[in-house]
């Protein structure tokens, strides 16, 4: 049985993770003390914007995954599998998990990704702040090297470069490397994003991994923070700015009479005012703008493919 010795395995793992846990707790106490003495710069008077604080990941549950007996029994019956949650009413990804082995790892190349997940407000920074320049990446919840998923919206979330490259990738590599070395082993793996209540950008993800055949580096339970040193993120929208700068001034509300286009702040598309593909006024992604065509494009929006909006000044005059 795949889950025969899970209880003993948990006990053993608790022993060798206790030292790491104590170190993490000590760091947390020191950070808390500094916050009390000097104030925490990540707090923004009730807004949902925050700077990067602390290490990119935190150990959870003494590094022991939260899988229960039903999860192990399900994996034993199913064999290798993957399951993705449907997108919620905000278009956000949910829990993704699977049982992975070497024989089902992809042997084909990774394709270009075009999905724009919720919170996708891409911005380019100096490479001294963000390696590579561009802040956001389309982060796979179930790593491509494990699952083979390509441009699947149910498996892609908006994540910073630090989150993707320094946070998720090392743990994904642990699992993939283990499966390549131990080709008869299987790993139960689950990723749970944390958006809070109605944020479009996730605070991070909980990753649980358990090799069902051994105690190894493929076993862990960590929370990866979606953050980028030097950049402040607004988790409600995905907007971002240099931490050394003031937050961008909120635009004044534009009336329908003064509006030039409808913006979809999630898909980053702009529409004619009567476009059937535009978000409804009661959608949180709906926004009116009085910017002209070039200003909207410079703000990062792309024209809708349904209404194909044109510059206002190019509209033909109607003869009297």
C-alpha positions as CSV (number, residue, x, y, z in Angstrom):
1,X,0.0,0.0,0.0
2,X,1.4,3.4,-1.0
3,X,0.3,5.0,2.3
4,X,1.2,2.2,4.7
5,X,3.9,4.0,6.7
6,X,2.7,7.6,6.5
7,X,2.3,8.0,10.2
8,X,5.8,6.7,11.0
9,X,7.1,8.9,8.2
10,X,5.5,12.0,9.7
11,X,7.0,11.2,13.1
12,X,10.5,10.9,11.6
13,X,10.2,14.0,9.6
14,X,9.1,16.0,12.7
15,X,12.4,15.2,14.4
16,X,14.7,16.4,11.8
17,X,12.7,19.5,11.0
18,X,12.4,20.8,14.5
19,X,15.8,22.7,14.4
20,X,14.8,24.4,11.1
21,X,11.4,25.3,12.6
22,X,13.1,26.9,15.7
23,X,15.4,29.0,13.5
24,X,12.4,30.2,11.4
25,X,10.5,31.1,14.6
26,X,13.5,33.0,15.9
27,X,13.7,35.0,12.6
28,X,10.0,35.8,12.8
29,X,10.4,37.0,16.4
30,X,13.3,39.3,15.4
31,X,11.2,40.7,12.4
32,X,8.2,41.3,14.7
33,X,10.4,43.1,17.2
34,X,11.8,45.4,14.4
35,X,8.3,46.1,13.2
36,X,7.2,47.1,16.7
37,X,10.3,49.3,17.2
38,X,10.6,50.9,13.8
39,X,7.2,50.3,12.0
40,X,6.6,47.9,9.2
41,X,6.9,49.5,5.8
42,X,4.6,46.9,4.2
43,X,1.6,48.3,6.0
44,X,-0.2,50.9,4.0
45,X,-3.0,52.4,6.1
46,X,-5.5,49.7,5.4
47,X,-4.7,49.2,1.6
48,X,-3.7,45.8,0.3
49,X,-0.3,46.9,-1.0
50,X,2.9,45.5,0.5
51,X,6.6,45.5,0.1
52,X,8.8,42.4,0.1
53,X,9.6,41.3,3.6
54,X,11.7,38.3,4.8
55,X,12.7,35.2,2.9
56,X,10.9,34.1,-0.2
57,X,9.4,31.0,1.5
58,X,8.3,29.8,4.9
59,X,8.1,26.3,6.2
60,X,4.6,25.2,7.3
61,X,3.3,22.4,9.5
62,X,6.9,21.4,10.5
63,X,7.6,20.7,6.8
64,X,4.9,18.0,6.8
65,X,2.3,18.1,4.0
66,X,-1.4,18.3,5.0
67,X,-2.4,15.2,3.0
68,X,-4.8,13.0,4.8
69,X,-5.6,9.3,4.5
70,X,-8.3,10.0,1.9
71,X,-5.8,11.8,-0.3
72,X,-3.4,8.9,-0.1
73,X,-6.2,6.4,-0.8
74,X,-7.3,8.4,-3.8
75,X,-3.8,8.5,-5.2
76,X,-3.4,4.8,-4.7
77,X,-6.6,4.1,-6.7
78,X,-6.0,6.7,-9.4
79,X,-2.3,6.1,-10.1
80,X,-0.5,9.0,-11.8
81,X,-3.0,11.9,-12.3
82,X,-3.4,15.7,-12.4
83,X,-6.5,17.7,-11.4
84,X,-7.0,21.4,-11.9
85,X,-9.7,23.6,-10.2
86,X,-12.0,25.6,-12.5
87,X,-11.5,29.3,-12.5
88,X,-13.7,31.1,-9.9
89,X,-16.1,34.0,-10.6
90,X,-13.1,36.5,-10.5
91,X,-11.2,34.3,-13.1
92,X,-8.7,33.2,-10.4
93,X,-7.0,29.8,-10.3
94,X,-7.6,27.3,-7.5
95,X,-6.1,24.2,-5.9
96,X,-4.1,22.0,-8.4
97,X,-2.6,18.6,-7.5
98,X,-1.5,15.3,-8.8
99,X,0.5,12.1,-8.4
100,X,3.7,12.3,-10.5
101,X,6.2,9.8,-11.7
102,X,9.1,9.7,-14.1
103,X,7.2,7.9,-16.9
104,X,4.6,10.7,-17.2
105,X,7.0,13.6,-17.2
106,X,6.9,15.6,-20.5
107,X,9.4,14.8,-23.2
108,X,8.3,17.7,-25.5
109,X,9.4,21.3,-25.5
110,X,7.7,24.1,-23.6
111,X,5.5,26.4,-25.7
112,X,5.0,30.2,-25.5
113,X,2.5,31.3,-22.9
114,X,-0.1,34.0,-23.8
115,X,-2.6,33.7,-21.0
116,X,-3.1,36.8,-18.9
117,X,-4.0,35.7,-15.4
118,X,-5.8,37.9,-12.9
119,X,-3.6,40.7,-11.5
120,X,-1.6,40.8,-14.7
121,X,-0.3,44.4,-14.7
122,X,3.0,43.9,-16.3
123,X,5.7,46.5,-15.9
124,X,9.4,46.8,-16.8
125,X,11.9,47.9,-14.2
126,X,15.6,48.5,-14.2
127,X,17.4,45.1,-14.1
128,X,19.1,46.2,-10.9
129,X,15.6,45.9,-9.3
130,X,14.1,43.1,-11.2
131,X,16.5,40.6,-13.0
132,X,15.4,40.5,-16.6
133,X,13.5,43.7,-16.3
134,X,9.9,42.5,-16.5
135,X,8.2,42.1,-13.1
136,X,5.7,39.4,-13.7
137,X,5.8,35.9,-15.1
138,X,3.0,33.5,-15.9
139,X,3.7,31.0,-13.2
140,X,2.6,27.3,-13.5
141,X,1.0,26.0,-10.3
142,X,1.9,22.4,-11.4
143,X,5.3,22.8,-13.0
144,X,5.6,22.1,-16.7
145,X,8.5,19.7,-16.0
146,X,6.2,17.6,-13.9
147,X,2.7,18.0,-15.5
148,X,3.4,18.9,-19.1
149,X,0.7,21.6,-18.9
150,X,1.4,24.4,-21.4
151,X,-0.8,27.6,-21.8
152,X,-3.6,26.4,-19.6
153,X,-5.5,29.2,-17.8
154,X,-6.4,26.9,-14.9
155,X,-2.8,26.3,-14.2
156,X,-1.3,29.8,-14.6
157,X,-1.2,32.6,-12.1
158,X,0.5,36.0,-12.0
159,X,3.8,35.8,-10.1
160,X,6.8,38.0,-9.6
161,X,10.2,37.0,-11.0
162,X,11.4,36.3,-7.5
163,X,8.4,34.2,-6.7
164,X,8.8,32.1,-9.8
165,X,12.5,31.8,-10.1
166,X,13.8,31.9,-6.5
167,X,10.7,30.6,-4.8
168,X,8.8,27.9,-6.8
169,X,11.5,26.7,-9.1
170,X,14.0,25.3,-6.6
171,X,11.2,23.2,-5.0
172,X,9.9,22.0,-8.4
173,X,13.5,21.0,-9.3
174,X,13.7,19.0,-6.0
175,X,10.8,16.9,-7.1
176,X,11.8,16.6,-10.8
177,X,15.4,15.7,-9.9
178,X,14.2,13.0,-7.5
179,X,11.9,11.4,-10.0
180,X,14.7,11.3,-12.6
181,X,17.0,9.7,-10.1
182,X,14.5,7.3,-8.6
183,X,12.4,6.3,-11.6
184,X,10.2,3.8,-9.7
185,X,9.1,6.5,-7.2
186,X,5.9,8.5,-7.1
187,X,5.3,12.0,-5.6
188,X,2.0,13.4,-4.4
189,X,2.1,17.1,-5.0
190,X,-0.4,19.9,-4.3
191,X,-0.3,23.7,-4.9
192,X,-2.9,26.0,-3.2
193,X,-2.9,29.7,-4.1
194,X,-3.9,32.3,-1.4
195,X,-5.8,35.3,-2.8
196,X,-7.3,36.4,0.5
197,X,-11.0,37.3,-0.1
198,X,-11.2,39.1,-3.5
199,X,-7.7,40.0,-4.5
200,X,-6.7,39.5,-8.1
201,X,-3.0,38.9,-7.2
202,X,-2.2,36.0,-4.9
203,X,-0.2,36.6,-1.7
204,X,1.6,33.3,-2.6
205,X,1.0,29.6,-2.8
206,X,1.3,26.6,-0.4
207,X,3.2,23.7,-1.9
208,X,2.9,20.2,-0.4
209,X,5.1,17.4,-1.7
210,X,5.4,13.8,-0.5
211,X,7.3,11.0,-2.0
212,X,5.2,7.9,-1.4
213,X,8.2,5.5,-1.5
214,X,10.8,7.2,0.8
215,X,11.8,10.0,3.0
216,X,13.7,12.4,0.8
217,X,14.3,15.9,-0.4
218,X,11.1,15.6,-2.4
219,X,9.1,15.9,0.9
220,X,8.2,19.4,2.1
221,X,5.4,21.8,3.0
222,X,6.2,25.4,2.2
223,X,4.5,28.7,1.5
224,X,6.1,30.7,-1.3
225,X,5.6,34.4,-1.1
226,X,4.5,36.4,-4.2
227,X,6.9,39.3,-3.7
228,X,9.7,41.2,-5.3
229,X,12.4,43.1,-3.4
230,X,12.3,46.8,-4.2
231,X,8.8,46.7,-5.6
232,X,5.5,47.3,-3.8
233,X,2.6,45.2,-5.0
234,X,-1.1,46.0,-4.7
235,X,-2.6,42.6,-4.2
236,X,-6.1,43.8,-4.8
237,X,-5.3,44.7,-8.5
238,X,-1.8,43.6,-9.3
239,X,-0.7,47.2,-9.8
240,X,2.9,47.8,-8.7
241,X,5.5,50.5,-8.2
242,X,9.0,51.1,-6.9
243,X,9.0,50.8,-3.1
244,X,11.0,54.1,-3.0
245,X,8.2,55.9,-4.7
246,X,4.7,57.0,-3.6
247,X,1.7,54.9,-4.8
248,X,0.2,56.0,-8.1
249,X,-2.6,58.5,-7.7
250,X,-6.0,57.0,-8.2
251,X,-7.8,58.2,-11.3
252,X,-10.9,60.3,-10.8
253,X,-14.1,58.5,-11.7
254,X,-15.0,59.2,-15.4
255,X,-18.7,59.5,-16.3
256,X,-20.2,57.7,-19.3
257,X,-20.7,61.0,-21.0
258,X,-17.0,61.9,-20.9
259,X,-15.7,58.3,-21.5
260,X,-13.8,57.4,-24.6
261,X,-13.4,53.6,-24.0
262,X,-14.3,50.9,-21.6
263,X,-11.3,49.2,-20.0
264,X,-11.1,45.6,-18.8
265,X,-8.6,45.8,-16.0
266,X,-8.2,42.0,-15.8
267,X,-7.7,41.1,-19.5
268,X,-6.0,44.5,-20.2
269,X,-8.2,45.1,-23.2
270,X,-10.1,48.2,-24.2
271,X,-13.5,48.4,-25.9
272,X,-15.8,50.7,-27.6
273,X,-18.6,52.0,-25.3
274,X,-21.2,49.8,-27.0
275,X,-19.0,46.7,-27.4
276,X,-20.7,43.4,-26.6
277,X,-17.4,42.0,-25.4
278,X,-16.8,44.7,-22.8
279,X,-17.3,43.8,-19.0
280,X,-20.6,44.8,-17.5
281,X,-20.7,47.9,-15.3
282,X,-21.1,45.8,-12.1
283,X,-17.9,43.9,-12.8
284,X,-14.9,44.7,-10.7
285,X,-12.9,44.6,-14.0
286,X,-15.0,47.4,-15.5
287,X,-13.5,50.9,-15.8
288,X,-14.3,53.9,-17.9
289,X,-11.5,56.1,-19.2
290,X,-11.3,59.5,-20.9
291,X,-7.8,58.7,-22.3
292,X,-7.2,58.9,-26.0
293,X,-6.2,55.8,-28.1
294,X,-2.5,56.3,-27.8
295,X,-2.7,56.9,-24.0
296,X,-4.7,53.7,-23.5
297,X,-2.1,51.7,-25.5
298,X,0.8,53.3,-23.6
299,X,-0.9,52.3,-20.4
300,X,-0.6,48.6,-21.4
301,X,-4.0,47.9,-22.9
302,X,-4.7,46.1,-26.2
303,X,-7.6,46.8,-28.5
304,X,-10.6,44.4,-28.3
305,X,-10.7,41.9,-31.2
306,X,-14.5,42.2,-31.4
307,X,-15.1,45.9,-31.7
308,X,-11.6,46.8,-32.9
309,X,-11.7,50.3,-31.3
310,X,-10.2,53.2,-33.4
311,X,-8.7,56.5,-32.4
312,X,-11.5,58.9,-31.6
313,X,-10.0,61.6,-33.8
314,X,-10.1,59.3,-36.8
315,X,-13.9,58.8,-36.7
316,X,-15.5,60.2,-39.8
317,X,-17.5,63.3,-39.3
318,X,-21.3,62.9,-39.8
319,X,-22.6,65.3,-42.4
320,X,-25.3,67.7,-41.1
